[in-house]
Amino acid sequence: MPANATNWSVTLEQDPETGELILPFPVDLLSQMGWSEGTEIFWDVRDDKSVFLTEKKSTGSAEEEKPQGT
């Protein structure tokens, strides 16, 4: 894990109307990452069951859009 990485722990919620699972992001996380509604992210579930999130950057190349470290 990078030295500047921060760990966050959240509980999945369920949409009462659709039954879909929701992963709520803490406001502090959104602020720290510069993310807002509509930000597209990649998520990678690691062997230890942790999840690594990175913002999808629109560069035009699928290879360049892959999360770093995967």
Distance bins in CASP14 RR format, pairs under 12 A and 6 or more apart:
PFRMAT RR
TARGET T0000
AUTHOR 0000-0000-0000
RMODE 2
METHOD distances of the structure
MODEL  1
1 7 0 0 0 0 1 0 0 0 0 0 0
1 46 0 0 0 0 1 0 0 0 0 0 0
1 48 0 0 0 0 0 1 0 0 0 0 0
1 50 0 0 0 0 1 0 0 0 0 0 0
1 52 0 0 0 0 1 0 0 0 0 0 0
1 69 0 0 0 0 0 1 0 0 0 0 0
2 52 0 0 0 0 0 1 0 0 0 0 0
2 54 0 0 0 0 0 1 0 0 0 0 0
2 68 0 0 0 0 1 0 0 0 0 0 0
2 69 0 0 0 0 1 0 0 0 0 0 0
4 32 0 0 0 0 0 1 0 0 0 0 0
5 32 0 0 0 0 0 1 0 0 0 0 0
5 33 0 0 0 0 0 1 0 0 0 0 0
5 50 0 0 0 0 0 1 0 0 0 0 0
5 52 0 0 0 0 1 0 0 0 0 0 0
5 53 0 0 0 0 0 1 0 0 0 0 0
5 54 0 0 0 0 0 1 0 0 0 0 0
6 26 0 0 0 0 0 1 0 0 0 0 0
6 28 0 0 0 0 1 0 0 0 0 0 0
6 29 1 0 0 1 0 0 0 0 0 0 0
6 31 0 0 0 0 0 1 0 0 0 0 0
6 32 1 0 0 1 0 0 0 0 0 0 0
6 33 0 0 0 0 1 0 0 0 0 0 0
6 52 0 0 0 0 0 1 0 0 0 0 0
6 53 0 0 0 0 0 1 0 0 0 0 0
7 26 0 0 0 0 0 1 0 0 0 0 0
7 29 0 0 0 0 0 1 0 0 0 0 0
7 48 0 0 0 0 0 1 0 0 0 0 0
7 50 0 0 0 0 1 0 0 0 0 0 0
7 51 0 0 0 0 0 1 0 0 0 0 0
7 52 0 0 0 0 0 1 0 0 0 0 0
7 53 0 0 0 0 0 1 0 0 0 0 0
8 23 0 0 0 0 0 1 0 0 0 0 0
8 24 0 0 0 0 0 1 0 0 0 0 0
8 25 0 0 0 0 1 0 0 0 0 0 0
8 26 1 0 0 1 0 0 0 0 0 0 0
8 27 0 0 0 0 0 1 0 0 0 0 0
8 28 0 0 0 0 1 0 0 0 0 0 0
8 29 1 0 1 0 0 0 0 0 0 0 0
8 30 0 0 0 0 0 1 0 0 0 0 0
8 32 0 0 0 0 1 0 0 0 0 0 0
8 33 0 0 0 0 0 1 0 0 0 0 0
8 50 0 0 0 0 0 1 0 0 0 0 0
8 51 0 0 0 0 1 0 0 0 0 0 0
8 52 0 0 0 0 0 1 0 0 0 0 0
8 53 0 0 0 0 1 0 0 0 0 0 0
9 23 0 0 0 0 0 1 0 0 0 0 0
9 24 0 0 0 0 0 1 0 0 0 0 0
9 25 0 0 0 0 0 1 0 0 0 0 0
9 26 0 0 0 0 1 0 0 0 0 0 0
9 29 0 0 0 0 0 1 0 0 0 0 0
9 50 0 0 0 0 0 1 0 0 0 0 0
9 51 0 0 0 0 0 1 0 0 0 0 0
10 21 0 0 0 0 0 1 0 0 0 0 0
10 22 0 0 0 0 1 0 0 0 0 0 0
10 23 1 0 0 1 0 0 0 0 0 0 0
10 24 1 0 1 0 0 0 0 0 0 0 0
10 25 1 0 0 1 0 0 0 0 0 0 0
10 26 1 0 0 1 0 0 0 0 0 0 0
10 27 0 0 0 0 0 1 0 0 0 0 0
10 28 0 0 0 0 0 1 0 0 0 0 0
10 29 0 0 0 0 1 0 0 0 0 0 0
10 30 0 0 0 0 0 1 0 0 0 0 0
10 51 0 0 0 0 1 0 0 0 0 0 0
10 53 0 0 0 0 0 1 0 0 0 0 0
11 21 0 0 0 0 0 1 0 0 0 0 0
11 22 0 0 0 0 0 1 0 0 0 0 0
11 23 0 0 0 0 1 0 0 0 0 0 0
11 24 1 0 0 1 0 0 0 0 0 0 0
11 26 0 0 0 0 0 1 0 0 0 0 0
12 19 0 0 0 0 0 1 0 0 0 0 0
12 20 0 0 0 0 0 1 0 0 0 0 0
12 21 1 0 1 0 0 0 0 0 0 0 0
12 22 1 0 0 1 0 0 0 0 0 0 0
12 23 1 0 0 1 0 0 0 0 0 0 0
12 24 0 0 0 0 1 0 0 0 0 0 0
12 25 0 0 0 0 0 1 0 0 0 0 0
12 51 0 0 0 0 0 1 0 0 0 0 0
13 19 0 0 0 0 1 0 0 0 0 0 0
13 20 0 0 0 0 1 0 0 0 0 0 0
13 21 1 0 0 1 0 0 0 0 0 0 0
13 22 1 0 1 0 0 0 0 0 0 0 0
13 23 0 0 0 0 1 0 0 0 0 0 0
13 24 1 0 1 0 0 0 0 0 0 0 0
13 25 0 0 0 0 0 1 0 0 0 0 0
14 20 1 0 0 1 0 0 0 0 0 0 0
14 21 1 0 1 0 0 0 0 0 0 0 0
14 22 1 0 0 1 0 0 0 0 0 0 0
14 23 0 0 0 0 0 1 0 0 0 0 0
14 24 0 0 0 0 0 1 0 0 0 0 0
15 21 1 0 0 1 0 0 0 0 0 0 0
15 22 1 0 1 0 0 0 0 0 0 0 0
15 23 0 0 0 0 0 1 0 0 0 0 0
15 24 0 0 0 0 0 1 0 0 0 0 0
16 22 0 0 0 0 0 1 0 0 0 0 0
23 29 0 0 0 0 0 1 0 0 0 0 0
23 41 0 0 0 0 1 0 0 0 0 0 0
23 43 0 0 0 0 1 0 0 0 0 0 0
23 45 0 0 0 0 0 1 0 0 0 0 0
23 51 0 0 0 0 1 0 0 0 0 0 0
23 53 0 0 0 0 1 0 0 0 0 0 0
24 30 0 0 0 0 0 1 0 0 0 0 0
25 31 0 0 0 0 1 0 0 0 0 0 0
25 32 0 0 0 0 0 1 0 0 0 0 0
25 33 0 0 0 0 1 0 0 0 0 0 0
25 34 0 0 0 0 0 1 0 0 0 0 0
25 35 1 0 0 1 0 0 0 0 0 0 0
25 36 0 0 0 0 0 1 0 0 0 0 0
25 37 0 0 0 0 0 1 0 0 0 0 0
25 38 0 0 0 0 0 1 0 0 0 0 0
25 39 0 0 0 0 1 0 0 0 0 0 0
25 41 0 0 0 0 1 0 0 0 0 0 0
25 43 0 0 0 0 0 1 0 0 0 0 0
25 51 0 0 0 0 0 1 0 0 0 0 0
25 53 0 0 0 0 1 0 0 0 0 0 0
26 32 0 0 0 0 1 0 0 0 0 0 0
26 33 0 0 0 0 0 1 0 0 0 0 0
26 35 0 0 0 0 0 1 0 0 0 0 0
27 33 0 0 0 0 0 1 0 0 0 0 0
27 34 0 0 0 0 0 1 0 0 0 0 0
27 35 0 0 0 0 0 1 0 0 0 0 0
27 36 0 0 0 0 0 1 0 0 0 0 0
28 34 0 0 0 0 0 1 0 0 0 0 0
28 35 0 0 0 0 0 1 0 0 0 0 0
29 35 1 0 0 1 0 0 0 0 0 0 0
29 36 0 0 0 0 0 1 0 0 0 0 0
29 39 0 0 0 0 0 1 0 0 0 0 0
29 41 0 0 0 0 0 1 0 0 0 0 0
29 53 0 0 0 0 1 0 0 0 0 0 0
30 36 1 0 0 1 0 0 0 0 0 0 0
30 37 0 0 0 0 1 0 0 0 0 0 0
30 38 0 0 0 0 0 1 0 0 0 0 0
30 39 0 0 0 0 1 0 0 0 0 0 0
30 41 0 0 0 0 0 1 0 0 0 0 0
30 53 0 0 0 0 0 1 0 0 0 0 0
30 55 0 0 0 0 0 1 0 0 0 0 0
32 53 0 0 0 0 0 1 0 0 0 0 0
33 39 0 0 0 0 1 0 0 0 0 0 0
33 41 0 0 0 0 1 0 0 0 0 0 0
33 53 0 0 0 0 1 0 0 0 0 0 0
33 54 0 0 0 0 1 0 0 0 0 0 0
33 55 1 0 0 1 0 0 0 0 0 0 0
34 41 0 0 0 0 0 1 0 0 0 0 0
34 55 0 0 0 0 1 0 0 0 0 0 0
35 41 1 0 0 1 0 0 0 0 0 0 0
35 53 0 0 0 0 1 0 0 0 0 0 0
35 54 0 0 0 0 0 1 0 0 0 0 0
35 55 1 0 0 1 0 0 0 0 0 0 0
35 56 0 0 0 0 0 1 0 0 0 0 0
36 55 0 0 0 0 0 1 0 0 0 0 0
38 55 0 0 0 0 0 1 0 0 0 0 0
38 56 0 0 0 0 0 1 0 0 0 0 0
39 53 0 0 0 0 0 1 0 0 0 0 0
39 54 0 0 0 0 0 1 0 0 0 0 0
39 55 1 0 0 1 0 0 0 0 0 0 0
39 56 0 0 0 0 1 0 0 0 0 0 0
39 57 0 0 0 0 0 1 0 0 0 0 0
39 58 0 0 0 0 0 1 0 0 0 0 0
40 53 0 0 0 0 0 1 0 0 0 0 0
40 54 0 0 0 0 0 1 0 0 0 0 0
40 55 1 0 0 1 0 0 0 0 0 0 0
40 56 1 0 1 0 0 0 0 0 0 0 0
40 57 0 0 0 0 1 0 0 0 0 0 0
40 58 0 0 0 0 1 0 0 0 0 0 0
40 65 0 0 0 0 1 0 0 0 0 0 0
40 67 0 0 0 0 0 1 0 0 0 0 0
41 51 0 0 0 0 0 1 0 0 0 0 0
41 52 0 0 0 0 0 1 0 0 0 0 0
41 53 1 0 1 0 0 0 0 0 0 0 0
41 54 1 0 0 1 0 0 0 0 0 0 0
41 55 1 0 1 0 0 0 0 0 0 0 0
41 56 1 0 0 1 0 0 0 0 0 0 0
41 57 0 0 0 0 0 1 0 0 0 0 0
41 65 0 0 0 0 0 1 0 0 0 0 0
41 67 0 0 0 0 1 0 0 0 0 0 0
42 51 0 0 0 0 0 1 0 0 0 0 0
42 52 0 0 0 0 1 0 0 0 0 0 0
42 53 1 0 0 1 0 0 0 0 0 0 0
42 54 1 0 1 0 0 0 0 0 0 0 0
42 55 1 0 0 1 0 0 0 0 0 0 0
42 56 1 0 1 0 0 0 0 0 0 0 0
42 57 0 0 0 0 1 0 0 0 0 0 0
42 62 0 0 0 0 0 1 0 0 0 0 0
42 64 0 0 0 0 0 1 0 0 0 0 0
42 65 1 0 0 1 0 0 0 0 0 0 0
42 66 1 0 0 1 0 0 0 0 0 0 0
42 67 1 0 1 0 0 0 0 0 0 0 0
42 68 0 0 0 0 1 0 0 0 0 0 0
42 69 0 0 0 0 0 1 0 0 0 0 0
42 70 0 0 0 0 1 0 0 0 0 0 0
43 50 0 0 0 0 0 1 0 0 0 0 0
43 51 1 0 1 0 0 0 0 0 0 0 0
43 52 1 0 0 1 0 0 0 0 0 0 0
43 53 1 0 1 0 0 0 0 0 0 0 0
43 54 0 0 0 0 1 0 0 0 0 0 0
43 55 0 0 0 0 0 1 0 0 0 0 0
43 56 0 0 0 0 0 1 0 0 0 0 0
43 67 0 0 0 0 1 0 0 0 0 0 0
43 70 0 0 0 0 0 1 0 0 0 0 0
44 50 0 0 0 0 1 0 0 0 0 0 0
44 51 1 0 0 1 0 0 0 0 0 0 0
44 52 1 0 1 0 0 0 0 0 0 0 0
44 53 1 0 0 1 0 0 0 0 0 0 0
44 54 1 0 0 1 0 0 0 0 0 0 0
44 66 0 0 0 0 1 0 0 0 0 0 0
44 67 1 0 1 0 0 0 0 0 0 0 0
44 68 0 0 0 0 0 1 0 0 0 0 0
44 69 0 0 0 0 1 0 0 0 0 0 0
44 70 1 0 1 0 0 0 0 0 0 0 0
45 51 1 0 1 0 0 0 0 0 0 0 0
45 52 0 0 0 0 1 0 0 0 0 0 0
45 53 0 0 0 0 0 1 0 0 0 0 0
45 67 0 0 0 0 0 1 0 0 0 0 0
45 70 0 0 0 0 0 1 0 0 0 0 0
46 52 1 0 0 1 0 0 0 0 0 0 0
46 53 0 0 0 0 0 1 0 0 0 0 0
46 67 0 0 0 0 0 1 0 0 0 0 0
46 69 0 0 0 0 0 1 0 0 0 0 0
46 70 0 0 0 0 1 0 0 0 0 0 0
51 67 0 0 0 0 0 1 0 0 0 0 0
52 66 0 0 0 0 0 1 0 0 0 0 0
52 67 1 0 0 1 0 0 0 0 0 0 0
52 68 0 0 0 0 1 0 0 0 0 0 0
52 69 0 0 0 0 1 0 0 0 0 0 0
52 70 1 0 0 1 0 0 0 0 0 0 0
53 67 0 0 0 0 1 0 0 0 0 0 0
53 68 0 0 0 0 0 1 0 0 0 0 0
53 70 0 0 0 0 0 1 0 0 0 0 0
54 65 0 0 0 0 1 0 0 0 0 0 0
54 66 0 0 0 0 1 0 0 0 0 0 0
54 67 1 0 1 0 0 0 0 0 0 0 0
54 68 1 0 0 1 0 0 0 0 0 0 0
54 69 0 0 0 0 1 0 0 0 0 0 0
54 70 0 0 0 0 1 0 0 0 0 0 0
55 65 0 0 0 0 1 0 0 0 0 0 0
55 67 0 0 0 0 1 0 0 0 0 0 0
55 68 0 0 0 0 0 1 0 0 0 0 0
56 62 0 0 0 0 0 1 0 0 0 0 0
56 64 0 0 0 0 0 1 0 0 0 0 0
56 65 1 0 1 0 0 0 0 0 0 0 0
56 66 0 0 0 0 1 0 0 0 0 0 0
56 67 0 0 0 0 1 0 0 0 0 0 0
57 63 0 0 0 0 0 1 0 0 0 0 0
57 64 1 0 0 1 0 0 0 0 0 0 0
57 65 1 0 0 1 0 0 0 0 0 0 0
57 66 0 0 0 0 0 1 0 0 0 0 0
57 67 0 0 0 0 0 1 0 0 0 0 0
57 68 0 0 0 0 0 1 0 0 0 0 0
58 64 0 0 0 0 1 0 0 0 0 0 0
58 65 1 0 0 1 0 0 0 0 0 0 0
59 65 1 0 0 1 0 0 0 0 0 0 0
59 66 0 0 0 0 0 1 0 0 0 0 0
63 70 0 0 0 0 0 1 0 0 0 0 0
END
